[in-house]
Amino acid sequence: MALKITVIGTGYLGATHAAAMAELGFEVLGLDVVPEKIELLSQARVPMYEPGLEEILQRHVAGIEGSSGRLRFTTSWEEVGEFGDVHFVCVNTPQKHGEYACDMSYVDSAFASLAPHLKAGSLVVGKSTVPVGSAARLAGTLGEGVELAWNPEFLREGFAVSDTLHPDRIVVGVESERAEKLLREVYAGPVGEGSPFVVTDFPTAELVKTAANSFLATKISFINAMAEVCEAADGDVVKLAEAIGHDERIGKKFLRAGIGFGGGCLPKDIRAFMARAGELGADQALTFLREIDSVNMRRRGAMVEMAREALGGGSFLGKRVAVLGATFKPDSDDVRDSPALNVAGQIHLQGGQVTVYDPKGMENARRLFPTLAYADSALDAVRGADVVLHLTEWQEFRELDAAALGEVAGERIMLDGRNALDAVAWREAGWTFRAMGRPRA
C-alpha cells in the first residue's frame, strides 16, 4: 500500500515540501495552525514568491479543476494522525529575541500536538534546522511504536521546488533499518535519478545543515574580507576571485564580493551554531564564525560610507538616493535580514531621501520599512536621484538601459553593491561607476 504523507507547518519549507511530495505521486495532507494559510493553500495559492510552486499546487490541490487531488490541507491534528504514515515536521526555528540561540518553541509545540494522535508504526521526520541534540530529546516525546528520523532541508530560495524534486543530496539520520527503508521509499524518485542518499546518526544529520551554511557563510565573508583589502591596496577583488576560483580546491561559486548575505536562514543558523557549541563546551571550535558574522555586517556599513563619499563626503540630508533591490537575494520576495534594506534604512535614518524598487519584494519591504519611499519601476526610483545603489542582483537590473536611466537621474553615479553590473557599459553611458572592492576606474 502506498505511503501517505503529512507535512506539519506550511510556511516556505512546508508548502514546498508538501507540493513536491504530491508531485512525486504521494497522497499528502498539510497542516498549519493558521487558518488563513490553509485557506490560501487550499486555493492553490501561496503567501510568498517562489518560482514554480503555485504551478505544482495547481496540479495537485484537491478541488482545483484538472488537479490530481493528491494534496489537501487541514488544521486538525486528529485528521493528520489518522491519515499519515510518514509525518514531516517543517516548522520554523527563528533566532531568539536578544540571543544567538534558536527558538525551539514551534518545534516543541508541533511534537507535543502531534504525538497524542500518532498511530503505532508511524514515522515522524524532522526537517527543521535545530541545535544538535534536539532529535534525541524529541524522540522521547513520541509514543511507543512511533519512530523519529531527521532529514535536514537544503532549500535555496528561488530554487526550492527543484531542490526538493532533484536534490543534490538527501541526508537521513535514523536509528533503525525500518526508518531508513521508509525514507528510501519516500525519496525513491530522486534517488533513482542519481541523488546521493546519505545515512547518518541523529547528531550528524542535525549538524549537516548548520555546517553547510557555516561553510557557505565563511566563503562569502572571505571574499568580502578580500574586498576590504583590495579597497585599501587599490586591487580588484573581481579579478582576484576569478584567479583563485580556478583552483579546484576553492572553486568559483560564492566568490562575488558585495554587501554580504542575509535572509531567514544563514545569519540565524551560524549564530545558533555558535550558541549550541558553547552549550556543548566546544565554543572555541566556532569562534571564527563571530568574525564571519562581523565581516558580513561590516560590508553593509561600508556601502553606506561609499554612498556618502560619492555624495561629497558630508551629510545625507536633502540627498536623493535610489536603491535597486529590497530582497536579500534575487528570485525571492524575502526581505528578512536583507542587506539591501538595511543599507537603505541606515541612509534614511541619516537624513537621505531613499526610494526603493524591487521586482518582487515591495509589499514585504513596505511592511518592514514603511517610512521609506517606494517606486513602481527602476526608472521611477532613479528619477532625480543624486546616487543610485544596486543592492540585489536581479536579472532585471543587469539588463537596465544605462543611457535611459541617465536621462532621468539627477546625477549619473552608480554604486554596485553586488559586483553584477557591466562597469564598462555604465561608464560608456556617462555614469561614474564604483563597485565594492574594485578600482575606481
HELIX and SHEET records of a PDB file:
HELIX    1   1 TYR A   12  GLU A   23  1                                  12    
HELIX    2   2 PRO A   35  SER A   42  1                                   8    
HELIX    3   3 LEU A   53  HIS A   60  1                                   8    
HELIX    4   4 TRP A   77  PHE A   83  1                                   7    
HELIX    5   5 SER A  105  LEU A  114  1                                  10    
HELIX    6   6 ALA A  115  HIS A  117  5                                   3    
HELIX    7   7 SER A  134  ALA A  139  1                                   6    
HELIX    8   8 ALA A  160  LEU A  165  1                                   6    
HELIX    9   9 GLU A  177  VAL A  186  1                                  10    
HELIX   10  10 ALA A  188  GLU A  193  1                                   6    
HELIX   11  11 PHE A  202  ALA A  233  1                                  32    
HELIX   12  12 VAL A  237  GLY A  245  1                                   9    
HELIX   13  13 LEU A  266  GLU A  279  1                                  14    
HELIX   14  14 ASP A  283  LEU A  286  5                                   4    
HELIX   15  15 PHE A  288  ALA A  310  1                                  23    
HELIX   16  16 PRO A  339  LEU A  349  1                                  11    
HELIX   17  17 MET A  362  LEU A  368  1                                   7    
HELIX   18  18 ALA A  378  VAL A  382  1                                   5    
HELIX   19  19 GLN A  395  ARG A  398  1                                   4    
HELIX   20  20 ALA A  402  VAL A  408  1                                   7    
HELIX   21  21 ALA A  423  GLU A  428  1                                   6    
SHEET    1   A 6 LEU A  71  THR A  74  0                                        
SHEET    2   A 6 GLU A  27  LEU A  31  1                                        
SHEET    3   A 6 LYS A   4  ILE A   8  1                                        
SHEET    4   A 6 VAL A  86  VAL A  89  1                                        
SHEET    5   A 6 LEU A 123  GLY A 126  1                                        
SHEET    6   A 6 GLU A 147  TRP A 150  1                                        
SHEET    1   B 2 ILE A 170  GLY A 173  0                                        
SHEET    2   B 2 PHE A 197  THR A 200  1                                        
SHEET    1   C 6 ALA A 373  TYR A 374  0                                        
SHEET    2   C 6 GLN A 353  TYR A 357  1                                        
SHEET    3   C 6 ARG A 320  LEU A 324  1                                        
SHEET    4   C 6 VAL A 387  HIS A 390  1                                        
SHEET    5   C 6 ILE A 413  ASP A 416  1                                        
SHEET    6   C 6 THR A 432  ALA A 435  1                                        
END                                                                             
